[in-house]
Amino acid sequence: MSQQTLNPPTSKLSGTMSETTNSTWASDTDYDEFGYTPVSPWGPVALVLGIASLTAFTGIFGIGLAAIGVVVGIAAVVRIHSSAEVVKGKGFALGGALLSVACLGLGSYQQVHLFQNECPPGYQRVNFPNEISKREFVYYNGVRRIHPEVAPLIGTQVYLKGYMWQTRMTDGLKEFVFLKDNGECCFGGEPKPYDMMVVKMADGLTTKALPNTLVAVAGVLNANVNAGEGEPVYTVEARLVERAPTMF
């Protein structure tokens, strides 16, 4: 037998299979099963707070939520950045932080703008709880009198905020009881005479009921110090009753 018969030539197919096998083993060797980088929970949390910060355009609660979003967002960016790429999610955290900052700034500006322009021209803004209710009444020789600091407001056009109390109608109200806060509205109890007013709509105007929300009233403030038990001392002849544009 010849040498050629003992040592048959290697076919092209055999060489291909050998190369494929070697390539497969090399690929398996290069694979790193521990190469996965987890997402830090701080990133999604910061992003969710950023989206929730859009409520800053609806009131003071949303502004507070946006402020929390700013703090959490910045903390998330710093924490993920300092992790030396052990975790990812910095993009989520940065996006949430920027969104919270934008909502906080723009929402605050909007609320300030509304506050500055909500009081109608010719009316004086008066804080019902602090400038009227807290000063209560004074008594001289057993006779009830309006507090000296409240007396100058009687007969003037004022802009007040408070809450409607025990309205039985939903629309067409010609008058209603107006309270300094929602303590009696929501939790029962009998308000003190200096914690309440009766709002009477002027010139045949009417208003709809606005329960469980802060209400703004613009009108002329009057007082009857001789009012008997259960009669209102303060009354307001109102020309404007609306849901308060701001909560402060």
C-alpha positions in Angstrom: 0.0 0.0 0.0 1.2 3.4 -0.8 1.7 6.3 1.6 -1.1 8.1 0.0 -3.5 5.3 0.9 -2.4 5.3 4.5 -2.8 9.0 4.9 -5.9 10.2 3.1 -6.1 14.0 2.5 -8.2 16.1 4.8 -11.4 17.2 3.2 -12.6 20.8 3.1 -15.7 19.7 5.1 -13.5 18.4 7.9 -11.6 21.6 8.1 -14.8 23.6 8.2 -16.2 21.6 11.1 -13.0 21.9 13.0 -12.9 25.7 12.5 -16.6 25.9 13.6 -16.0 23.9 16.7 -13.0 26.0 17.7 -15.0 29.2 17.1 -17.8 28.0 19.2 -15.6 27.1 22.1 -13.9 30.5 21.8 -17.2 32.3 21.9 -18.3 30.3 25.0 -15.0 31.1 26.7 -15.4 34.8 26.1 -19.0 35.0 27.5 -19.2 36.5 30.9 -22.3 35.4 32.7 -21.8 38.0 35.4 -21.7 41.0 33.0 -25.3 42.1 33.7 -25.5 45.6 35.3 -28.7 46.0 37.4 -30.8 49.2 37.4 -30.7 51.1 40.7 -34.2 51.6 42.1 -33.3 55.2 42.8 -33.5 56.0 39.0 -37.2 54.9 38.5 -38.2 56.4 41.8 -36.7 59.8 40.8 -38.5 59.6 37.4 -41.9 58.7 38.9 -41.5 61.7 41.3 -40.6 63.9 38.4 -43.8 62.9 36.6 -45.8 63.4 39.8 -44.3 66.8 40.1 -46.6 68.0 37.3 -49.2 68.4 40.0 -47.2 71.5 41.0 -49.4 73.4 38.5 -52.5 72.5 40.5 -51.6 73.8 44.0 -49.4 73.9 47.0 -49.5 70.1 47.6 -48.0 69.6 44.1 -45.3 72.2 44.8 -44.3 70.3 47.9 -44.2 67.0 45.9 -42.0 68.7 43.3 -39.6 69.8 46.1 -39.3 66.2 47.3 -38.7 65.1 43.7 -35.8 67.6 43.4 -34.1 66.3 46.5 -34.6 62.6 45.6 -33.6 63.2 42.0 -30.3 64.9 42.9 -29.6 62.2 45.5 -30.3 59.5 43.0 -27.9 61.0 40.4 -25.1 61.4 42.9 -25.6 57.9 44.3 -25.7 56.2 40.9 -22.7 58.2 39.6 -20.6 57.3 42.7 -21.4 53.6 42.3 -18.5 53.2 39.7 -21.0 51.6 37.2 -22.0 48.9 39.6 -25.6 50.0 38.9 -27.2 51.9 36.1 -30.2 54.2 35.8 -28.5 57.6 35.8 -30.6 58.7 32.9 -33.8 58.0 34.7 -32.6 59.8 37.8 -31.3 62.8 35.8 -34.6 63.1 33.8 -36.7 62.9 37.0 -34.5 65.5 38.7 -34.7 67.9 35.8 -38.5 67.5 35.5 -39.0 68.1 39.2 -36.8 71.2 39.1 -38.8 72.6 36.1 -42.2 71.8 37.7 -41.1 73.3 41.0 -39.9 76.6 39.4 -42.8 77.0 37.0 -45.5 75.8 39.4 -44.3 78.2 42.1 -44.3 81.1 39.6 -47.8 80.2 38.5 -49.1 80.1 42.1 -47.5 83.4 43.0 -48.9 85.0 39.8 -52.4 83.7 40.7 -52.1 85.0 44.3 -51.1 88.4 43.1 -54.0 88.7 40.7 -56.9 86.8 42.4 -58.1 89.8 44.6 -60.4 92.0 42.5 -59.5 95.6 42.0 -60.9 97.8 44.8 -61.0 95.0 47.4 -58.8 94.5 50.3 -57.3 91.1 51.0 -58.2 90.1 54.6 -57.1 86.9 56.3 -60.3 85.6 57.9 -58.6 83.3 60.6 -55.8 85.7 61.6 -57.2 89.2 61.0 -60.8 88.6 62.1 -61.5 85.3 63.9 -58.4 85.3 66.1 -59.1 88.8 67.4 -62.6 87.6 68.6 -64.8 90.3 70.3 -64.1 92.6 73.2 -66.5 93.6 76.0 -66.9 96.9 77.8 -69.1 96.8 80.9 -70.5 93.5 79.6 -71.4 94.9 76.2 -70.0 93.2 73.1 -67.9 95.3 70.8 -65.9 94.6 67.6 -62.2 94.3 68.2 -60.5 97.7 67.6 -58.3 96.2 64.8 -61.3 94.7 63.0 -63.6 97.7 63.3 -61.9 99.7 60.4 -62.8 96.8 58.1 -66.6 97.1 58.7 -68.3 98.7 55.7 -65.3 98.2 53.4 -64.9 95.9 50.4 -62.9 92.8 51.5 -61.6 89.6 49.8 -61.8 86.6 52.2 -61.2 82.9 52.0 -63.0 80.3 54.0 -65.4 77.3 53.7 -69.1 76.9 53.1 -71.0 75.2 55.9 -74.1 72.9 55.7 -75.5 74.0 52.4 -78.7 72.1 51.5 -78.8 73.2 47.9 -76.3 72.6 45.2 -77.1 75.6 43.1 -79.0 78.9 43.2 -77.7 79.8 46.7 -78.7 83.3 47.8 -76.8 83.0 51.2 -74.7 80.6 53.1 -72.7 80.3 56.3 -69.0 81.0 55.8 -66.4 79.5 58.2 -62.8 80.4 58.9 -61.6 76.8 58.3 -62.9 73.4 57.5 -62.8 72.0 61.1 -66.5 72.4 61.7 -67.3 71.6 58.0 -65.7 68.2 58.1 -65.6 67.2 61.8 -68.8 68.7 63.2 -69.2 71.1 66.1 -70.7 74.5 66.5 -68.6 77.4 65.3 -68.1 80.4 67.6 -69.7 83.7 66.5 -66.3 85.2 65.5 -65.4 82.1 63.5 -68.3 82.5 61.1 -70.1 84.9 58.8 -73.3 84.8 56.8 -72.7 85.6 53.1 -75.6 87.2 51.3 -75.4 87.5 47.6 -75.9 91.1 46.4 -78.4 92.4 43.7 -80.2 89.1 43.3 -77.0 87.2 42.4 -76.8 83.5 43.3 -73.9 81.0 43.6 -73.5 77.2 43.5 -72.4 75.2 46.5 -68.7 74.6 46.8 -68.3 72.0 49.6 -65.0 70.7 51.0 -62.9 73.2 49.2 -61.5 76.7 49.9 -63.9 79.4 48.8 -63.1 83.0 48.0 -65.7 85.7 48.7 -65.5 89.4 47.7 -68.0 91.8 49.1 -68.8 94.4 51.8 -68.2 93.3 55.3 -70.8 94.3 57.9 -71.3 93.6 61.6 -74.2 93.6 64.1 -72.8 93.6 67.6 -76.3 93.5 69.0 -77.0 90.1 67.3 -78.7 87.7 69.7 -77.8 84.1 70.5 -77.5 82.1 67.2 -77.6 85.2 65.0 -74.6 86.1 62.9 -72.5 89.1 64.0 -70.6 89.3 60.7 -72.2 89.4 57.3 -70.9 89.9 53.8 -72.8 91.4 50.9 -71.0 89.4 48.2 -70.6 90.1 44.5 -68.1 87.3 43.9 -68.1 83.7 45.2 -65.7 81.2 43.6 -63.4 78.3 44.3 -60.2 80.0 45.6 -57.6 80.2 42.9 -54.8 79.5 45.5 -54.8 77.7 48.8 -53.1 80.4 50.8 
